[in-house]
Amino acid sequence: MTATLDLAIVGNCGVAALVDATGEIVWGCMPQPDSDPVFCSLLRTRRADGDFGFFAVELADLAHSEQEYLANTPILATRLYDRRGGAIEITDFAPRFLQFGRMFCPMTLVRQVRRLAGSPRVTMRLRPATGYGAAPARVTFGSNHVRYECADVVLRATTNCSITALLEEIPFVLQGTVTFVLGSDETLQGSVLDVARRFLEETTDYWRDWVRDLSIPYEWQDEIIRAAISLKLAAVDDTGAVLAAFTSSIPEAADSGRNWDYRFCWLRDAYFTVNALNRLNATKTMERYLGYIINVAASAEDARLQPVYRINGRGEMPERVVAALPGYRDLGPVRVGNEAYRQVQNDAYGSAILAATHAFFDSRLLRPGNEGLFAQLETLGEHAAQIWAQPDAGLWELRGATRVHTSSSIMCWAACERLAKIAARLRLAERAQYWRHHAETIHRGVCERAWSSSRGSFASTLDGDGLDASLLLLAELGFLPAEDPRFASTVAAIERELRRGDFVFRYTEADDFGTPQNAFLACTCWYIDAIAALGRREEARALFENLLACRNRHGLLAEHIDPATRELWGNFPQTYSMVGLINSATRLSIPWDEAF
């Protein structure tokens, strides 16, 4: 069966797994999302009985399947039907709820398989992998559990399934409900059925309470809720890091070589994520991320920021190619780690300061920003003020060249401009004036050097003439008001050169890997927001509805899309894309007071 991104995600802000349309767990890393994948069939097509790296419930004589989330949760129900009237339901989730005054979100996946009708005959195939798909996990077992020794973790599957049927993969007629609790190598306290039932009830209640507290607009509520849940799952409770995506090496386009490991925390992506969740009233993610970024900055040598960090806040993630996994649809290479951590990306300082700015202005927060935090941010701001006109790899992480990217310069301006506002908020008049001076200097320099008179728009680099879609954020970041004619003319230039049908490319010039083939979904959202800001709301709404139609059956988006076939490509689910969906929906929705 050809792999697709028609996948659902289940998780608990600590672990996560991707499930295909037949209920196979095709991707999942433990003990953390950047660990060795114990399930990795997404990157290796199953061809023989000896394949491993998946958890499948195979229904004999399968006719068709249905799949949906329980409303307002990341709990997944998959129903399989055979040709003889038999049917089963698979429920997948990861426990998350308050217990003993603290959040309980263990390294655990729960799978329940329940008979719905007839005499369904099933085979349980639980085959974790180790060493990035190099070998099956070593197996030992007891009377009610099976242990799997993987590279980074020892897993225990506690179950009421016949251990013999599980180990030898013997088909059997499902009579009632079979339950698996797959987690740490610890004895499960209580009956597996009772524990799983309690976990399911309390996890359902947690997520529905979380959704109930969201502030959402009148239109597109289901779409926003699903996007918000996916962003919440990407925020790792333990450290506060926010993942760019859950997968590695899903290519941006077929045979492109653009296969990257995105299971890390990019400061840029994290800022956009926490900003979107904050708009929906989900403030705790921002508070935890703020703690993460403070620790990252405190440990950075001379307060110099990398663009990306591991979940644990450490900076090194050397990139290597994994030989054991052929890749998504055999479109390798499969990479582990990301050499972007070595790059200079000057927008990192603006990303960190923009994320932290909320702490000084949002009265809902339990720990508001103070002068101590401001002093730490000033250290980052000094770098921004010094390097705003220096070359870097830029927003799109070019590997073969450095340039003075306009987007990086604007983010350095944003760092200084926000510091001026924070200082004014703290009534530090001298520091406010200091940072306003730096912001004005950078603003003037960008306007003088990034404006291309021949193109009639801002350019992607200072003193250059290229174009990239990050310029759509000129108004979003506050660098220009939407009414400024330079903004309108820049949007018009992007329409002419980067729009392909209903989608927008990040750039179209050739780079280290050739000419980009697919559109970047977040850029399409930026374009929708930009034309809405220019007063073209009906056009923006039509494009947004078109974008929503491109989501998979579960309302999720990857990083890229083929403009011709509308097939999703790139790592999945991609936080950048889901953020864009939320931002566009909240801006385009009619107000509540106009809805009735």
KOLZA-925231 format. One line per 5 residues: number of its first residue (from 1); their letters; for each residue z, y, x of C-alpha. Coordinates in nm, 4 decimals, decimal comma. Example, Ala and Ser with C-alpha at 12.3 -4.5 7.8 and 13.67 -1.06 7.14 Angstrom:
% KOLZA-925231
1) as) 0,7800/-0,4500/1,2300 | 0,7140/-0,1060/1,3670 .
***
This chain:
% KOLZA-925231
1) mtatl) 0,0000/0,0000/0,0000 | -0,0998/0,3397/0,1411 | 0,1964/0,5637/0,2171 | 0,2207/0,8869/0,0191 | 0,4662/1,1727/-0,0139 .
6) dlaiv) 0,5222/1,0899/-0,3801 | 0,8824/1,0296/-0,2803 | 1,2259/1,1146/-0,4159 | 1,5238/1,2150/-0,2057 | 1,8807/1,1019/-0,2642 .
11) gncgv) 2,1703/1,2294/-0,0562 | 2,5110/1,3928/-0,0378 | 2,4805/1,6704/0,2264 | 2,5696/1,4174/0,4941 | 2,3192/1,1345/0,4641 .
16) aalvd) 1,9891/1,1127/0,2803 | 1,7186/0,8613/0,1990 | 1,3623/0,8774/0,0688 | 1,2601/0,6350/-0,2056 | 0,9040/0,5482/-0,3066 .
21) atgei) 0,7663/0,4888/-0,6558 | 0,8618/0,1189/-0,6589 | 1,2177/0,1811/-0,5452 | 1,1714/0,0979/-0,1779 | 1,3892/0,3026/0,0568 .
26) vwgcm) 1,1273/0,4026/0,3135 | 1,3210/0,6531/0,5245 | 1,6856/0,7108/0,6012 | 1,8804/0,7991/0,9159 | 2,2445/0,7146/0,9823 .
31) pqpds) 2,5050/0,8299/1,0563 | 2,3317/1,1723/1,0369 | 1,9860/1,2912/0,9340 | 1,8820/1,3356/1,3007 | 2,0051/0,9887/1,4016 .
36) dpvfc) 1,8011/0,6739/1,4561 | 1,6243/0,5844/1,1277 | 1,7630/0,2608/0,9887 | 1,4847/0,2791/0,7289 | 1,1473/0,3806/0,8695 .
41) sllrt) 0,8688/0,2037/0,6754 | 0,7346/0,5501/0,5889 | 0,6074/0,5559/0,9467 | 0,4973/0,1931/0,9604 | 0,2932/0,0346/0,6861 .
46) rradg) 0,4318/-0,3045/0,5834 | 0,1752/-0,5675/0,6776 | 0,3644/-0,8940/0,7232 | 0,6720/-1,0813/0,6084 | 0,8421/-1,0047/0,9391 .
51) dfgff) 0,8270/-0,6262/0,9027 | 1,1561/-0,4369/0,8850 | 1,2998/-0,0903/0,8391 | 1,3225/-0,0771/0,4587 | 1,5268/-0,1756/0,1532 .
56) avela) 1,3108/-0,3125/-0,1281 | 1,3872/-0,4677/-0,4645 | 1,0765/-0,6684/-0,5423 | 1,0109/-0,7650/-0,9020 | 0,7904/-1,0711/-0,9441 .
61) dlahs) 0,4625/-1,0078/-1,1255 | 0,5170/-0,6296/-1,1206 | 0,3073/-0,4487/-1,3815 | 0,4140/-0,0858/-1,3521 | 0,7009/0,1454/-1,2654 .
66) eqeyl) 0,8679/0,4625/-1,3904 | 1,0962/0,6937/-1,2000 | 1,3045/1,0006/-1,2685 | 1,6158/1,1856/-1,1612 | 1,9208/1,1976/-1,3820 .
71) antpi) 1,9138/1,5530/-1,5152 | 2,0537/1,8139/-1,2727 | 2,1446/1,5571/-1,0048 | 1,9897/1,3897/-0,6997 | 2,0633/1,0503/-0,8605 .
76) latrl) 1,7435/0,8498/-0,8963 | 1,6532/0,5905/-1,1595 | 1,3553/0,3608/-1,0947 | 1,2441/0,1234/-1,3693 | 1,0178/-0,1719/-1,2867 .
81) ydrrg) 0,8386/-0,3785/-1,5511 | 0,6785/-0,7218/-1,5104 | 0,3905/-0,8707/-1,7082 | 0,6160/-1,1058/-1,9033 | 0,8402/-0,8503/-2,0688 .
86) gaiei) 1,1040/-0,8369/-1,7971 | 1,2387/-0,5055/-1,6740 | 1,4986/-0,3776/-1,4281 | 1,6468/-0,0391/-1,3423 | 1,7390/0,0639/-0,9879 .
91) tdfap) 1,9869/0,3507/-0,9527 | 2,0133/0,5141/-0,6088 | 2,2563/0,7838/-0,4986 | 2,4954/0,8948/-0,2271 | 2,8546/0,9675/-0,3394 .
96) rflqf) 2,9685/1,3295/-0,3445 | 3,2710/1,4619/-0,5327 | 3,6141/1,6149/-0,4896 | 3,8878/1,3685/-0,4038 | 4,2422/1,4377/-0,2875 .
101) grmfc) 4,1652/1,8071/-0,2658 | 3,8646/1,7744/-0,0356 | 3,4978/1,6883/-0,0612 | 3,4264/1,3165/-0,0413 | 3,0731/1,2627/0,0928 .
106) pmtlv) 3,0832/0,9478/0,3049 | 2,8013/0,7972/0,5090 | 2,7166/0,5772/0,2124 | 2,4203/0,4893/-0,0061 | 2,4799/0,3115/-0,3367 .
111) rqvrr) 2,2143/0,0984/-0,5045 | 2,2607/-0,0621/-0,8463 | 2,0027/-0,3048/-0,9856 | 2,0417/-0,3697/-1,3588 | 1,8523/-0,5970/-1,5955 .
116) lagsp) 1,6961/-0,4042/-1,8822 | 1,4965/-0,6733/-2,0618 | 1,3688/-1,0301/-2,0414 | 1,4275/-1,2584/-1,7445 | 1,3203/-1,0492/-1,4459 .
121) rvtmr) 1,2886/-1,2387/-1,1165 | 1,3787/-1,0261/-0,8141 | 1,3943/-1,0536/-0,4373 | 1,6295/-0,8328/-0,2358 | 1,4912/-0,7328/0,1043 .
126) lrpat) 1,7453/-0,5290/0,3005 | 1,6081/-0,5003/0,6548 | 1,7458/-0,2091/0,8563 | 1,5814/-0,1274/1,1892 | 1,7169/-0,0141/1,5223 .
131) gygaa) 1,5743/0,1786/1,8156 | 1,3296/0,3857/1,6130 | 1,1645/0,0828/1,4609 | 1,1685/-0,1246/1,7793 | 1,3633/-0,4182/1,6368 .
136) parvt) 1,5483/-0,5409/1,3294 | 1,9203/-0,4786/1,3226 | 2,1425/-0,7656/1,4386 | 2,2993/-0,9332/1,1348 | 2,6402/-1,0883/1,0741 .
141) fgsnh) 2,8041/-1,1543/0,7398 | 3,1149/-1,2410/0,5437 | 3,1863/-1,3701/0,1954 | 3,0996/-1,0415/0,0189 | 2,9240/-0,8335/0,2796 .
146) vryec) 2,6528/-0,8244/0,5439 | 2,6832/-0,6225/0,8660 | 2,3848/-0,4623/1,0380 | 2,4225/-0,3481/1,3991 | 2,1862/-0,0533/1,4496 .
151) advvl) 2,1401/0,1805/1,7441 | 2,3678/0,4619/1,6298 | 2,5819/0,2896/1,3677 | 2,7101/-0,0411/1,2347 | 2,6417/-0,0634/0,8620 .
156) rattn) 2,8145/-0,2810/0,6093 | 2,6500/-0,3724/0,2803 | 2,9215/-0,4743/0,0384 | 2,7703/-0,6459/-0,2630 | 2,8170/-0,8829/-0,5539 .
161) csita) 2,4713/-1,0258/-0,4824 | 2,4558/-1,3799/-0,3490 | 2,4848/-1,3422/0,0272 | 2,2530/-1,6401/0,0731 | 1,9928/-1,4854/-0,1583 .
166) lleei) 2,0195/-1,1590/0,0349 | 2,0029/-1,3069/0,3848 | 1,7312/-1,5592/0,3092 | 1,5520/-1,3338/0,0613 | 1,5470/-1,5990/-0,2078 .
171) pfvlq) 1,4085/-1,4849/-0,5448 | 1,6479/-1,5114/-0,8379 | 1,6597/-1,4254/-1,2064 | 1,8638/-1,1114/-1,2543 | 2,1236/-1,1672/-1,5264 .
176) gtvtf) 2,3379/-0,8545/-1,5177 | 2,3890/-0,5895/-1,2502 | 2,3766/-0,6331/-0,8743 | 2,5344/-0,3538/-0,6683 | 2,5131/-0,2591/-0,3006 .
181) vlgsd) 2,7418/-0,0120/-0,1259 | 2,5830/0,0478/0,2142 | 2,7977/0,2483/0,4523 | 3,0516/0,2361/0,7325 | 3,1715/-0,0969/0,8664 .
186) etlqg) 3,4919/-0,0833/0,6650 | 3,6366/-0,3013/0,3935 | 3,5616/-0,1631/0,0494 | 3,8797/-0,1033/-0,1460 | 3,8316/-0,2598/-0,4886 .
191) svldv) 3,5568/-0,4388/-0,6756 | 3,2104/-0,3260/-0,5693 | 3,1106/-0,2871/-0,9361 | 3,4153/-0,0751/-1,0180 | 3,3824/0,1391/-0,7050 .
196) arrfl) 3,0116/0,2013/-0,7621 | 3,0710/0,2857/-1,1280 | 3,3388/0,5402/-1,0374 | 3,1233/0,6859/-0,7590 | 2,8332/0,7264/-1,0011 .
201) eettd) 3,0396/0,8951/-1,2713 | 3,2098/1,1378/-1,0355 | 2,8924/1,2156/-0,8407 | 2,7107/1,2901/-1,1655 | 2,9897/1,5223/-1,2730 .
206) ywrdw) 2,9929/1,7000/-0,9345 | 2,6226/1,7825/-0,9355 | 2,6133/1,8917/-1,2979 | 2,9100/2,1219/-1,2364 | 2,7354/2,2608/-0,9264 .
211) vrdls) 2,4168/2,3290/-1,1220 | 2,6159/2,4838/-1,4070 | 2,7463/2,7481/-1,1663 | 2,3998/2,8530/-1,0506 | 2,2605/3,1885/-1,1580 .
216) ipyew) 1,9035/3,1129/-1,2569 | 1,6341/3,3127/-1,4367 | 1,5015/3,2447/-1,7833 | 1,1746/3,0809/-1,6790 | 1,1124/2,7714/-1,4636 .
221) qdeii) 1,4741/2,6604/-1,4756 | 1,4116/2,2891/-1,4151 | 1,1846/2,3695/-1,1221 | 1,4423/2,6013/-0,9648 | 1,7269/2,3555/-1,0169 .
226) raais) 1,5383/2,0734/-0,8461 | 1,4465/2,3007/-0,5557 | 1,8053/2,4230/-0,5254 | 1,9403/2,0669/-0,5162 | 1,6936/1,9773/-0,2414 .
231) lklaa) 1,8074/2,2789/-0,0367 | 2,1704/2,1882/-0,0930 | 2,1033/1,8370/0,0389 | 1,9540/1,9905/0,3547 | 2,2805/2,1754/0,4322 .
236) vddtg) 2,5009/1,9403/0,6330 | 2,8608/1,9748/0,5167 | 3,0208/1,8578/0,8372 | 2,8774/2,1260/1,0662 | 2,7086/2,3837/0,8413 .
241) avlaa) 2,3648/2,3215/0,9926 | 2,0632/2,3495/0,7614 | 1,7766/2,1069/0,8220 | 1,4154/2,2213/0,8198 | 1,3161/1,8829/0,6701 .
246) ftssi) 1,4412/1,5253/0,6570 | 1,1518/1,3519/0,8303 | 0,9775/1,3331/1,1634 | 0,6071/1,3164/1,2411 | 0,4463/1,3441/0,8988 .
251) peaad) 0,1234/1,5079/1,0212 | 0,0264/1,8546/0,9054 | -0,3238/1,7148/0,8537 | -0,4949/1,3838/0,9214 | -0,5765/1,3200/1,2883 .
256) sgrnw) -0,4456/1,6639/1,3843 | -0,1817/1,5583/1,6361 | 0,0455/1,8148/1,4702 | 0,3268/1,5630/1,4235 | 0,6733/1,7089/1,4789 .
261) dyrfc) 1,0357/1,6117/1,4372 | 1,1894/1,8581/1,1889 | 1,5353/1,7018/1,1470 | 1,7045/1,9979/1,3151 | 1,8330/2,3452/1,2339 .
266) wlrda) 1,5827/2,6240/1,2952 | 1,7622/2,9563/1,2718 | 1,4629/3,1052/1,0947 | 1,4376/2,8354/0,8275 | 1,8140/2,8306/0,7803 .
271) yftvn) 1,8236/3,2053/0,7128 | 1,5622/3,1754/0,4393 | 1,7462/2,8762/0,2907 | 2,0906/3,0338/0,2712 | 1,9358/3,3567/0,1422 .
276) alnrl) 1,7665/3,1701/-0,1422 | 2,0814/2,9770/-0,2344 | 2,2846/3,2962/-0,2220 | 2,0526/3,4509/-0,4788 | 2,1376/3,1583/-0,7061 .
281) natkt) 2,5118/3,2100/-0,6573 | 2,5510/2,9066/-0,4262 | 2,7497/3,0952/-0,1614 | 2,9362/2,8112/0,0092 | 2,6275/2,6984/0,1977 .
286) meryl) 2,5984/3,0426/0,3535 | 2,9664/3,0470/0,4471 | 2,9408/2,7116/0,6219 | 2,6193/2,8109/0,7969 | 2,7812/3,1310/0,9162 .
291) gyiin) 3,0465/2,9205/1,0884 | 2,7704/2,7113/1,2457 | 2,5787/3,0108/1,3798 | 2,8945/3,1754/1,5162 | 2,9733/2,8609/1,7120 .
296) vaasa) 2,6155/2,8361/1,8357 | 2,6189/3,1981/1,9541 | 2,9602/3,1608/2,1160 | 2,8430/2,8639/2,3214 | 2,5068/3,0147/2,4177 .
301) edarl) 2,4766/3,1289/2,7772 | 2,4726/3,5107/2,7805 | 2,4442/3,4902/2,3983 | 2,0769/3,3961/2,4321 | 1,9637/3,2042/2,1293 .
306) qpvyr) 1,7274/2,9128/2,1077 | 1,5071/2,8936/1,7989 | 1,6401/2,5506/1,7017 | 1,9564/2,3435/1,7475 | 2,0771/1,9962/1,6670 .
311) ingrg) 2,2970/1,9304/1,3655 | 2,6011/1,9293/1,5941 | 2,5090/2,2716/1,7352 | 2,3981/2,1427/2,0738 | 2,0782/2,2772/2,2158 .
316) emper) 1,9011/1,9936/2,3939 | 1,6579/1,7775/2,2002 | 1,3999/1,6528/2,4532 | 1,0810/1,5393/2,2886 | 0,9385/1,1916/2,3360 .
321) vvaal) 0,6829/0,9675/2,1707 | 0,8054/0,6497/2,0014 | 0,5746/0,3576/2,0693 | 0,7202/0,1188/1,8114 | 0,6171/0,3258/1,5086 .
326) pgyrd) 0,2431/0,3800/1,4503 | 0,3089/0,6725/1,2190 | 0,2421/0,7835/0,8626 | -0,0772/0,6018/0,7590 | -0,1043/0,5013/1,1272 .
331) lgpvr) -0,1615/0,8678/1,2092 | 0,0604/0,8917/1,5157 | 0,2104/0,9929/1,7415 | 0,5682/0,9625/1,6186 | 0,7847/1,2104/1,8023 .
336) vgnea) 1,1617/1,2243/1,8415 | 1,3165/1,5542/1,9465 | 1,1349/1,8852/1,9594 | 1,0339/2,0819/2,2660 | 1,0520/2,4015/2,0609 .
341) yrqvq) 1,4137/2,4235/2,1764 | 1,2822/2,5279/2,5186 | 1,0657/2,8044/2,3765 | 1,1404/3,1732/2,3665 | 1,1187/3,2875/2,0058 .
346) ndayg) 1,2466/3,6409/1,9848 | 1,2851/3,6392/1,6065 | 1,5898/3,4105/1,6431 | 1,8217/3,7118/1,6848 | 1,7005/3,8688/1,3638 .
351) saila) 1,7332/3,5379/1,1795 | 2,0950/3,4975/1,2877 | 2,1951/3,8547/1,2031 | 2,0132/3,8550/0,8686 | 2,1983/3,5398/0,7651 .
356) athaf) 2,5322/3,6886/0,8681 | 2,4726/4,0222/0,6929 | 2,5707/3,8721/0,3574 | 2,9251/3,8256/0,4841 | 2,9767/4,2034/0,4964 .
361) fdsrl) 2,8357/4,2873/0,1540 | 2,9086/3,9925/-0,0752 | 3,2485/4,0346/-0,2377 | 3,2456/3,6759/-0,3667 | 3,3106/3,5347/-0,0195 .
366) lrpgn) 3,6582/3,4142/0,0710 | 3,6207/3,5236/0,4330 | 3,4312/3,8536/0,4417 | 3,2848/3,9897/0,7623 | 3,5097/4,2039/0,9803 .
371) eglfa) 3,4912/4,4010/1,3030 | 3,5410/4,0871/1,5085 | 3,2328/3,9236/1,3604 | 3,0417/4,2494/1,3909 | 3,1211/4,2609/1,7625 .
376) qletl) 2,9777/3,9100/1,8040 | 2,6634/4,0098/1,6180 | 2,6237/4,3192/1,8327 | 2,5857/4,0938/2,1347 | 2,2884/3,9308/1,9654 .
381) gehaa) 2,1576/4,2720/1,8628 | 2,1535/4,3895/2,2236 | 1,9099/4,1115/2,3045 | 1,6920/4,2079/2,0092 | 1,6842/4,5694/2,1245 .
386) qiwaq) 1,5831/4,4666/2,4752 | 1,3172/4,2033/2,4060 | 1,1396/4,3275/2,0931 | 0,8186/4,4021/2,2871 | 0,8258/4,0951/2,5108 .
391) pdagl) 0,5964/3,7929/2,4666 | 0,7185/3,4764/2,2995 | 0,5921/3,1604/2,1277 | 0,6281/3,3325/1,7924 | 0,7011/3,2207/1,4411 .
396) welrg) 0,4380/2,9454/1,4581 | 0,5681/2,8063/1,7878 | 0,2479/2,8169/1,9914 | 0,2771/2,5691/2,2759 | -0,0011/2,6845/2,5023 .
401) atrvh) 0,0365/3,0628/2,5022 | 0,2809/3,3489/2,4643 | 0,2089/3,6832/2,3014 | 0,4003/3,9834/2,1741 | 0,4091/3,8718/1,8129 .
406) tsssi) 0,4445/4,1376/1,5462 | 0,6622/3,9095/1,3345 | 0,9083/3,8663/1,6222 | 0,9177/4,2401/1,6840 | 0,9838/4,3067/1,3156 .
411) mcwaa) 1,2695/4,0553/1,3147 | 1,4190/4,2363/1,6149 | 1,3900/4,5563/1,4141 | 1,5619/4,3833/1,1217 | 1,8467/4,2778/1,3510 .
416) cerla) 1,9118/4,6372/1,4576 | 1,8572/4,7837/1,1114 | 2,1052/4,5410/0,9524 | 2,3610/4,6074/1,2248 | 2,3363/4,9781/1,1426 .
421) kiaar) 2,4070/4,9043/0,7776 | 2,6966/4,6735/0,8652 | 2,8473/4,9387/1,0908 | 2,8199/5,1943/0,8127 | 2,9866/4,9491/0,5759 .
426) lrlae) 3,2725/4,9115/0,8258 | 3,2845/5,2910/0,8673 | 3,1942/5,2721/1,2335 | 2,9839/5,5862/1,2408 | 2,9089/5,5838/1,6143 .
431) raqyw) 2,7898/5,2214/1,6097 | 2,5847/5,2885/1,2981 | 2,4047/5,5710/1,4741 | 2,3563/5,3535/1,7838 | 2,1837/5,0765/1,5905 .
436) rhhae) 1,9810/5,3155/1,3759 | 1,8393/5,4628/1,6964 | 1,7315/5,1174/1,8189 | 1,5846/5,0289/1,4793 | 1,3864/5,3537/1,4657 .
441) tihrg) 1,2559/5,2990/1,8191 | 1,1329/4,9484/1,7378 | 0,9871/5,0571/1,4032 | 0,7926/5,3349/1,5654 | 0,6689/5,1054/1,8411 .
446) vcera) 0,5517/4,8370/1,6000 | 0,3725/5,0878/1,3786 | 0,1944/5,2371/1,6789 | 0,1003/4,9138/1,8537 | 0,0577/4,6562/1,5748 .
451) wsssr) -0,1639/4,8624/1,3458 | -0,5306/4,7683/1,3873 | -0,7526/5,0579/1,2837 | -1,0647/4,8429/1,3116 | -0,9204/4,5823/1,0732 .
456) gsfas) -0,7353/4,8314/0,8547 | -0,4201/4,6269/0,8622 | -0,1316/4,5255/1,0797 | -0,2234/4,2656/1,3409 | -0,0403/3,9481/1,4371 .
461) tldgd) 0,0334/4,0811/1,7877 | 0,1096/4,4175/1,9394 | -0,2062/4,5716/2,0845 | -0,4038/4,2840/1,9308 | -0,6494/4,2273/1,6497 .
466) gldas) -0,5609/3,8852/1,5082 | -0,4035/3,8080/1,1733 | -0,1329/3,5748/1,0512 | 0,0469/3,5265/0,7221 | 0,3897/3,6384/0,8451 .
471) lllla) 0,2667/3,9943/0,7850 | 0,3084/3,9247/0,4131 | 0,6825/3,9696/0,4764 | 0,6551/4,3359/0,5735 | 0,7959/4,4469/0,2379 .
476) elgfl) 1,0276/4,1479/0,1915 | 1,2110/4,2342/0,5132 | 1,2186/4,6043/0,4302 | 0,9983/4,7101/0,7194 | 0,7630/4,8879/0,4782 .
481) paedp) 0,8044/4,9733/0,1110 | 0,5613/4,7880/-0,1133 | 0,4145/5,1268/-0,2087 | 0,3055/5,1952/0,1496 | -0,0774/5,1770/0,1595 .
486) rfast) -0,0549/4,9942/0,4921 | 0,1158/4,7049/0,3158 | -0,1534/4,6827/0,0494 | -0,4315/4,6928/0,3085 | -0,2599/4,4234/0,5161 .
491) vaaie) -0,2309/4,1989/0,2102 | -0,5998/4,2621/0,1385 | -0,6926/4,1587/0,4926 | -0,4956/3,8358/0,4566 | -0,6724/3,7693/0,1241 .
496) relrr) -1,0083/3,8030/0,2954 | -0,9356/3,5961/0,6016 | -0,6507/3,3526/0,5377 | -0,6815/3,2636/0,1694 | -0,8724/2,9464/0,0887 .
501) gdfvf) -0,8996/2,8998/-0,2859 | -0,5477/2,9125/-0,4280 | -0,3699/2,8708/-0,0936 | -0,2971/3,0708/0,2194 | -0,3178/2,9509/0,5790 .
506) rytea) -0,0635/3,0711/0,8329 | -0,3583/3,1563/1,0629 | -0,7130/3,0274/1,1045 | -0,7856/3,0808/1,4707 | -0,7860/2,7769/1,6972 .
511) ddfgt) -0,4658/2,6966/1,8844 | -0,3497/2,4207/2,1200 | -0,4449/2,1548/1,8626 | -0,7668/2,3046/1,7310 | -0,8352/2,4920/1,4089 .
516) pqnaf) -0,5750/2,4419/1,1330 | -0,7053/2,2230/0,8492 | -0,4396/2,2642/0,5789 | -0,2617/2,5546/0,4144 | 0,1063/2,6335/0,4703 .
521) lactc) 0,2843/2,6281/0,1359 | 0,5498/2,8841/0,2272 | 0,2738/3,1327/0,3160 | 0,1236/3,0805/-0,0280 | 0,4606/3,1741/-0,1791 .
526) wyida) 0,4786/3,4815/0,0448 | 0,1367/3,5838/-0,0803 | 0,2431/3,5368/-0,4429 | 0,5478/3,7565/-0,3812 | 0,3386/4,0183/-0,2021 .
531) iaalg) 0,0809/4,0620/-0,4774 | 0,3601/4,0688/-0,7358 | 0,5201/4,3533/-0,5391 | 0,1839/4,5308/-0,5511 | 0,1892/4,5142/-0,9310 .
536) rreea) -0,0461/4,2174/-0,9735 | 0,2096/4,0120/-1,1635 | -0,0222/3,8193/-1,3954 | -0,2332/3,7067/-1,1024 | 0,0828/3,6121/-0,9152 .
541) ralfe) 0,2144/3,4132/-1,2117 | -0,1111/3,2196/-1,2393 | -0,1020/3,1302/-0,8704 | 0,2610/3,0306/-0,9014 | 0,1897/2,7989/-1,1929 .
546) nllac) -0,0855/2,6460/-0,9823 | 0,1614/2,5927/-0,6977 | 0,4088/2,4223/-0,9296 | 0,1359/2,1800/-1,0335 | 0,1057/2,0719/-0,6700 .
551) rnrhg) 0,4610/1,9398/-0,6484 | 0,5057/1,5659/-0,6468 | 0,6361/1,3864/-0,9553 | 0,9934/1,4760/-0,8594 | 0,9316/1,8472/-0,8152 .
556) llaeh) 0,9337/1,8388/-0,4336 | 0,7010/1,9941/-0,1771 | 0,6061/1,9136/0,1793 | 0,5127/2,1684/0,4434 | 0,1326/2,1768/0,4056 .
561) idpat) -0,1336/2,1108/0,1437 | -0,5004/2,0216/0,1610 | -0,6702/2,3087/-0,0267 | -0,9523/2,0818/-0,1458 | -0,7698/1,7648/-0,2550 .
566) relwg) -0,4262/1,9251/-0,3082 | -0,2606/1,6388/-0,1267 | 0,0727/1,7183/0,0372 | 0,1018/1,6873/0,4155 | 0,3686/1,7646/0,6733 .
571) nfpqt) 0,7381/1,6904/0,6905 | 0,9171/1,6351/0,3634 | 1,0861/1,7728/0,1666 | 1,0356/2,1011/0,3479 | 1,3050/2,3634/0,2977 .
576) ysmvg) 1,0649/2,6497/0,3722 | 0,8437/2,5443/0,0798 | 1,1332/2,4927/-0,1615 | 1,2753/2,8340/-0,0657 | 0,9387/2,9909/-0,1422 .
581) linsa) 0,9361/2,8261/-0,4834 | 1,2822/2,9606/-0,5684 | 1,2053/3,3122/-0,4474 | 0,8768/3,3359/-0,6352 | 1,0249/3,1962/-0,9566 .
586) trlsi) 1,3196/3,4346/-0,9582 | 1,0941/3,7332/-0,8969 | 0,8277/3,6436/-1,1518 | 1,0478/3,5264/-1,4381 | 1,0924/3,7572/-1,7323 .
591) pwdea) 1,4510/3,8891/-1,7563 | 1,6961/3,7154/-1,9861 | 1,7317/4,0256/-2,2023 | 1,3567/4,0241/-2,2698 | 1,3393/3,6542/-2,3540 .
596) f) 1,4620/3,6699/-2,7116 .
***
